């Protein structure tokens, strides 16, 4: 009897250890970023997810969750990119209307994860390689009113290359001083969440002489 009691106790401890180890392993993924939408109509919701995580262990995902519908009439998904213990990135995808459980992500409740806005805008150009216009000021005005917007001729009130699909090029400086170009095709969504100081429009105060192809 005493042996059976010890055996049962040992099995219970082992089972508990396995459960705890499994939970710990599940929480080894740290969120890098998150986006929401359909196809190429997606917006960065990393900051909104961070705010949600501080007050919700789980939540039902949908348009109301993020306060926006980036692709009306289409079933959207939330994609969470997270880094595992081996350093590799894994994508967790949740269909609109499904439940998102934050317990599998490390640091979920603290919201201390994800790439924050670290790129500061230097300038913006709209058009094609041969025909383009500087829209830095127009972008600054838009940023003060919109977190994101759909790109088109009406966005900037100009069509520099009629009959041709145009792009918006945003040149920005990273935290290490490196310059990077972000490119958006006509009719796509432009999300300002990745740019520091976006809403204030307090960027590109001068001192940069770049253009469509960057520095001249």
C-alpha positions in Angstrom: 0.0 0.0 0.0 2.8 2.4 1.0 4.6 1.7 -2.3 1.4 2.3 -4.3 0.9 5.6 -2.5 4.5 6.7 -3.2 4.1 5.6 -6.8 0.8 7.6 -7.3 2.5 10.6 -5.7 5.4 10.3 -8.0 3.2 10.1 -11.0 1.2 13.2 -9.9 4.4 15.2 -9.5 5.7 14.1 -12.9 2.4 15.0 -14.5 2.4 18.4 -12.9 6.0 19.0 -14.0 5.0 18.1 -17.6 2.1 20.5 -17.5 4.3 23.3 -16.2 7.0 22.5 -18.7 4.4 22.6 -21.5 3.0 25.9 -20.4 6.5 27.4 -20.1 7.4 26.1 -23.6 4.2 27.6 -25.0 5.1 31.0 -23.6 8.5 31.2 -25.2 7.2 33.0 -28.3 7.7 36.7 -28.1 5.5 39.0 -30.3 7.4 41.0 -32.9 4.6 42.6 -34.8 0.9 42.1 -35.7 -1.2 43.1 -38.7 -4.9 42.8 -39.5 -6.7 42.7 -42.9 -7.1 40.7 -46.1 -4.7 40.2 -49.0 -2.5 43.3 -49.4 -5.1 45.4 -47.5 -3.6 45.1 -44.1 -2.7 47.5 -41.3 -0.2 47.3 -38.5 -2.1 46.7 -35.2 0.9 46.0 -33.0 0.2 49.0 -30.7 -3.5 48.2 -30.4 -2.7 44.6 -29.6 -0.3 45.8 -27.0 -3.0 47.9 -25.4 -5.4 44.9 -25.5 -2.9 42.5 -23.9 -2.6 44.7 -20.8 -6.3 44.2 -20.0 -7.3 41.0 -21.6 -5.8 37.5 -21.4 -8.1 36.5 -24.3 -10.4 38.4 -26.7 -12.6 37.8 -29.7 -11.0 39.2 -32.8 -12.9 41.4 -35.3 -13.3 45.0 -36.7 -14.4 46.3 -33.4 -11.3 45.0 -31.8 -9.1 47.3 -33.8 -11.6 50.0 -34.6 -11.1 49.7 -38.3 -12.2 47.6 -41.3 -9.2 47.6 -43.7 -11.0 45.4 -46.3 -14.8 45.7 -46.3 -16.9 42.7 -47.2 -13.9 40.3 -46.9 -13.2 37.9 -44.0 -10.0 39.2 -42.5 -7.3 37.7 -40.3 -5.0 38.8 -37.6 -1.4 37.7 -38.1 0.9 37.8 -35.2 4.6 37.4 -35.9 6.5 36.0 -33.0 10.1 34.9 -32.3 10.6 31.5 -30.8 13.4 30.3 -28.4 15.5 29.3 -31.5 15.3 32.8 -32.8 13.1 31.8 -35.8 9.9 33.8 -36.6 6.6 32.0 -36.6 3.3 33.4 -37.8 0.2 32.8 -35.7 -3.0 33.5 -37.8 -6.5 34.1 -36.4 -9.6 34.3 -38.6 -12.1 37.1 -38.0 -14.5 36.2 -35.2 -12.1 33.7 -33.6 -10.7 33.8 -30.0 -7.1 35.0 -29.4 -5.4 33.5 -26.4 -2.4 35.4 -25.2 -1.1 32.7 -22.8 1.1 31.3 -25.5 3.1 34.5 -25.8 5.8 35.6 -23.3 5.3 39.0 -21.7 1.7 39.2 -23.0 0.1 41.0 -20.0 3.0 43.5 -19.7 2.8 44.5 -23.3 6.6 44.9 -23.4 7.1 43.4 -26.8 7.0 44.2 -30.5 8.8 46.6 -32.7 8.0 50.2 -31.8 7.9 53.0 -34.3 11.5 53.8 -34.8 11.7 55.3 -38.3 11.4 59.0 -38.8 10.2 60.3 -42.1 12.6 62.3 -44.2 10.5 62.9 -47.3 7.8 61.4 -49.5 7.3 61.2 -53.3 4.3 60.0 -55.4 4.3 58.9 -59.0 6.7 56.8 -61.1 10.5 56.8 -61.6 10.1 59.3 -64.5 7.3 61.4 -63.3 6.9 62.0 -59.6 6.1 64.9 -57.2 7.2 65.8 -53.7 4.2 65.1 -51.3 6.0 65.5 -48.0 3.9 68.4 -46.9 0.6 66.7 -48.0 1.7 63.6 -46.1 2.3 65.6 -43.0 -1.2 67.1 -43.2 -2.7 63.7 -43.7 -0.7 62.2 -40.8 -2.2 64.8 -38.4 -5.7 63.6 -39.3 -5.4 59.9 -40.1 -3.6 57.0 -38.5 -3.8 55.3 -41.9 -5.3 56.0 -45.3 -5.9 54.4 -48.7 -3.5 55.7 -51.3 -4.7 57.2 -54.6 -4.6 60.3 -56.8 -7.3 62.0 -54.6 -5.0 61.5 -51.6 -2.6 64.2 -52.7 -4.8 66.0 -55.2 -2.4 65.3 -58.1 -1.8 62.7 -60.8 1.8 63.0 -62.0 1.6 60.1 -64.5 -1.9 59.6 -66.0 -2.9 56.1 -67.0 0.0 54.5 -65.1 -0.1 52.8 -61.7 1.8 55.0 -59.3 3.5 54.4 -56.0 4.2 56.4 -52.8 7.8 56.3 -51.7 8.5 57.3 -48.1 12.2 57.7 -47.1 12.8 57.4 -43.4 15.8 57.2 -41.0 16.1 54.3 -38.6 17.4 54.3 -35.0 21.0 53.6 -36.2 21.0 56.4 -38.7 20.3 54.1 -41.6 18.0 55.3 -44.4 15.2 53.1 -45.6 12.6 53.4 -48.3 9.0 52.3 -47.8 7.0 51.8 -51.0 3.2 51.7 -51.3 1.4 50.8 -54.5 -1.6 52.9 -55.6 -4.9 51.9 -53.9 -3.0 50.1 -51.0 -3.3 51.1 -47.4 -0.6 53.3 -45.8 -0.3 52.8 -42.1 1.6 55.4 -40.1 2.1 53.2 -37.0 5.7 52.3 -38.0 6.8 55.9 -38.2 7.8 57.9 -35.1 6.0 61.2 -34.6 3.5 60.3 -37.3 0.4 62.0 -35.8 2.2 65.2 -34.9 3.6 65.7 -38.3 6.8 66.9 -36.6 9.3 65.3 -39.0 11.5 66.3 -41.9 12.3 69.8 -40.5 15.0 70.2 -43.1 18.6 69.0 -43.6 17.8 66.2 -46.0 18.3 66.6 -49.7 16.9 63.3 -51.0 14.4 62.6 -53.7 12.6 59.7 -55.4 15.8 57.6 -55.3 17.0 58.8 -51.9 20.0 61.1 -51.5 21.0 63.0 -54.6 
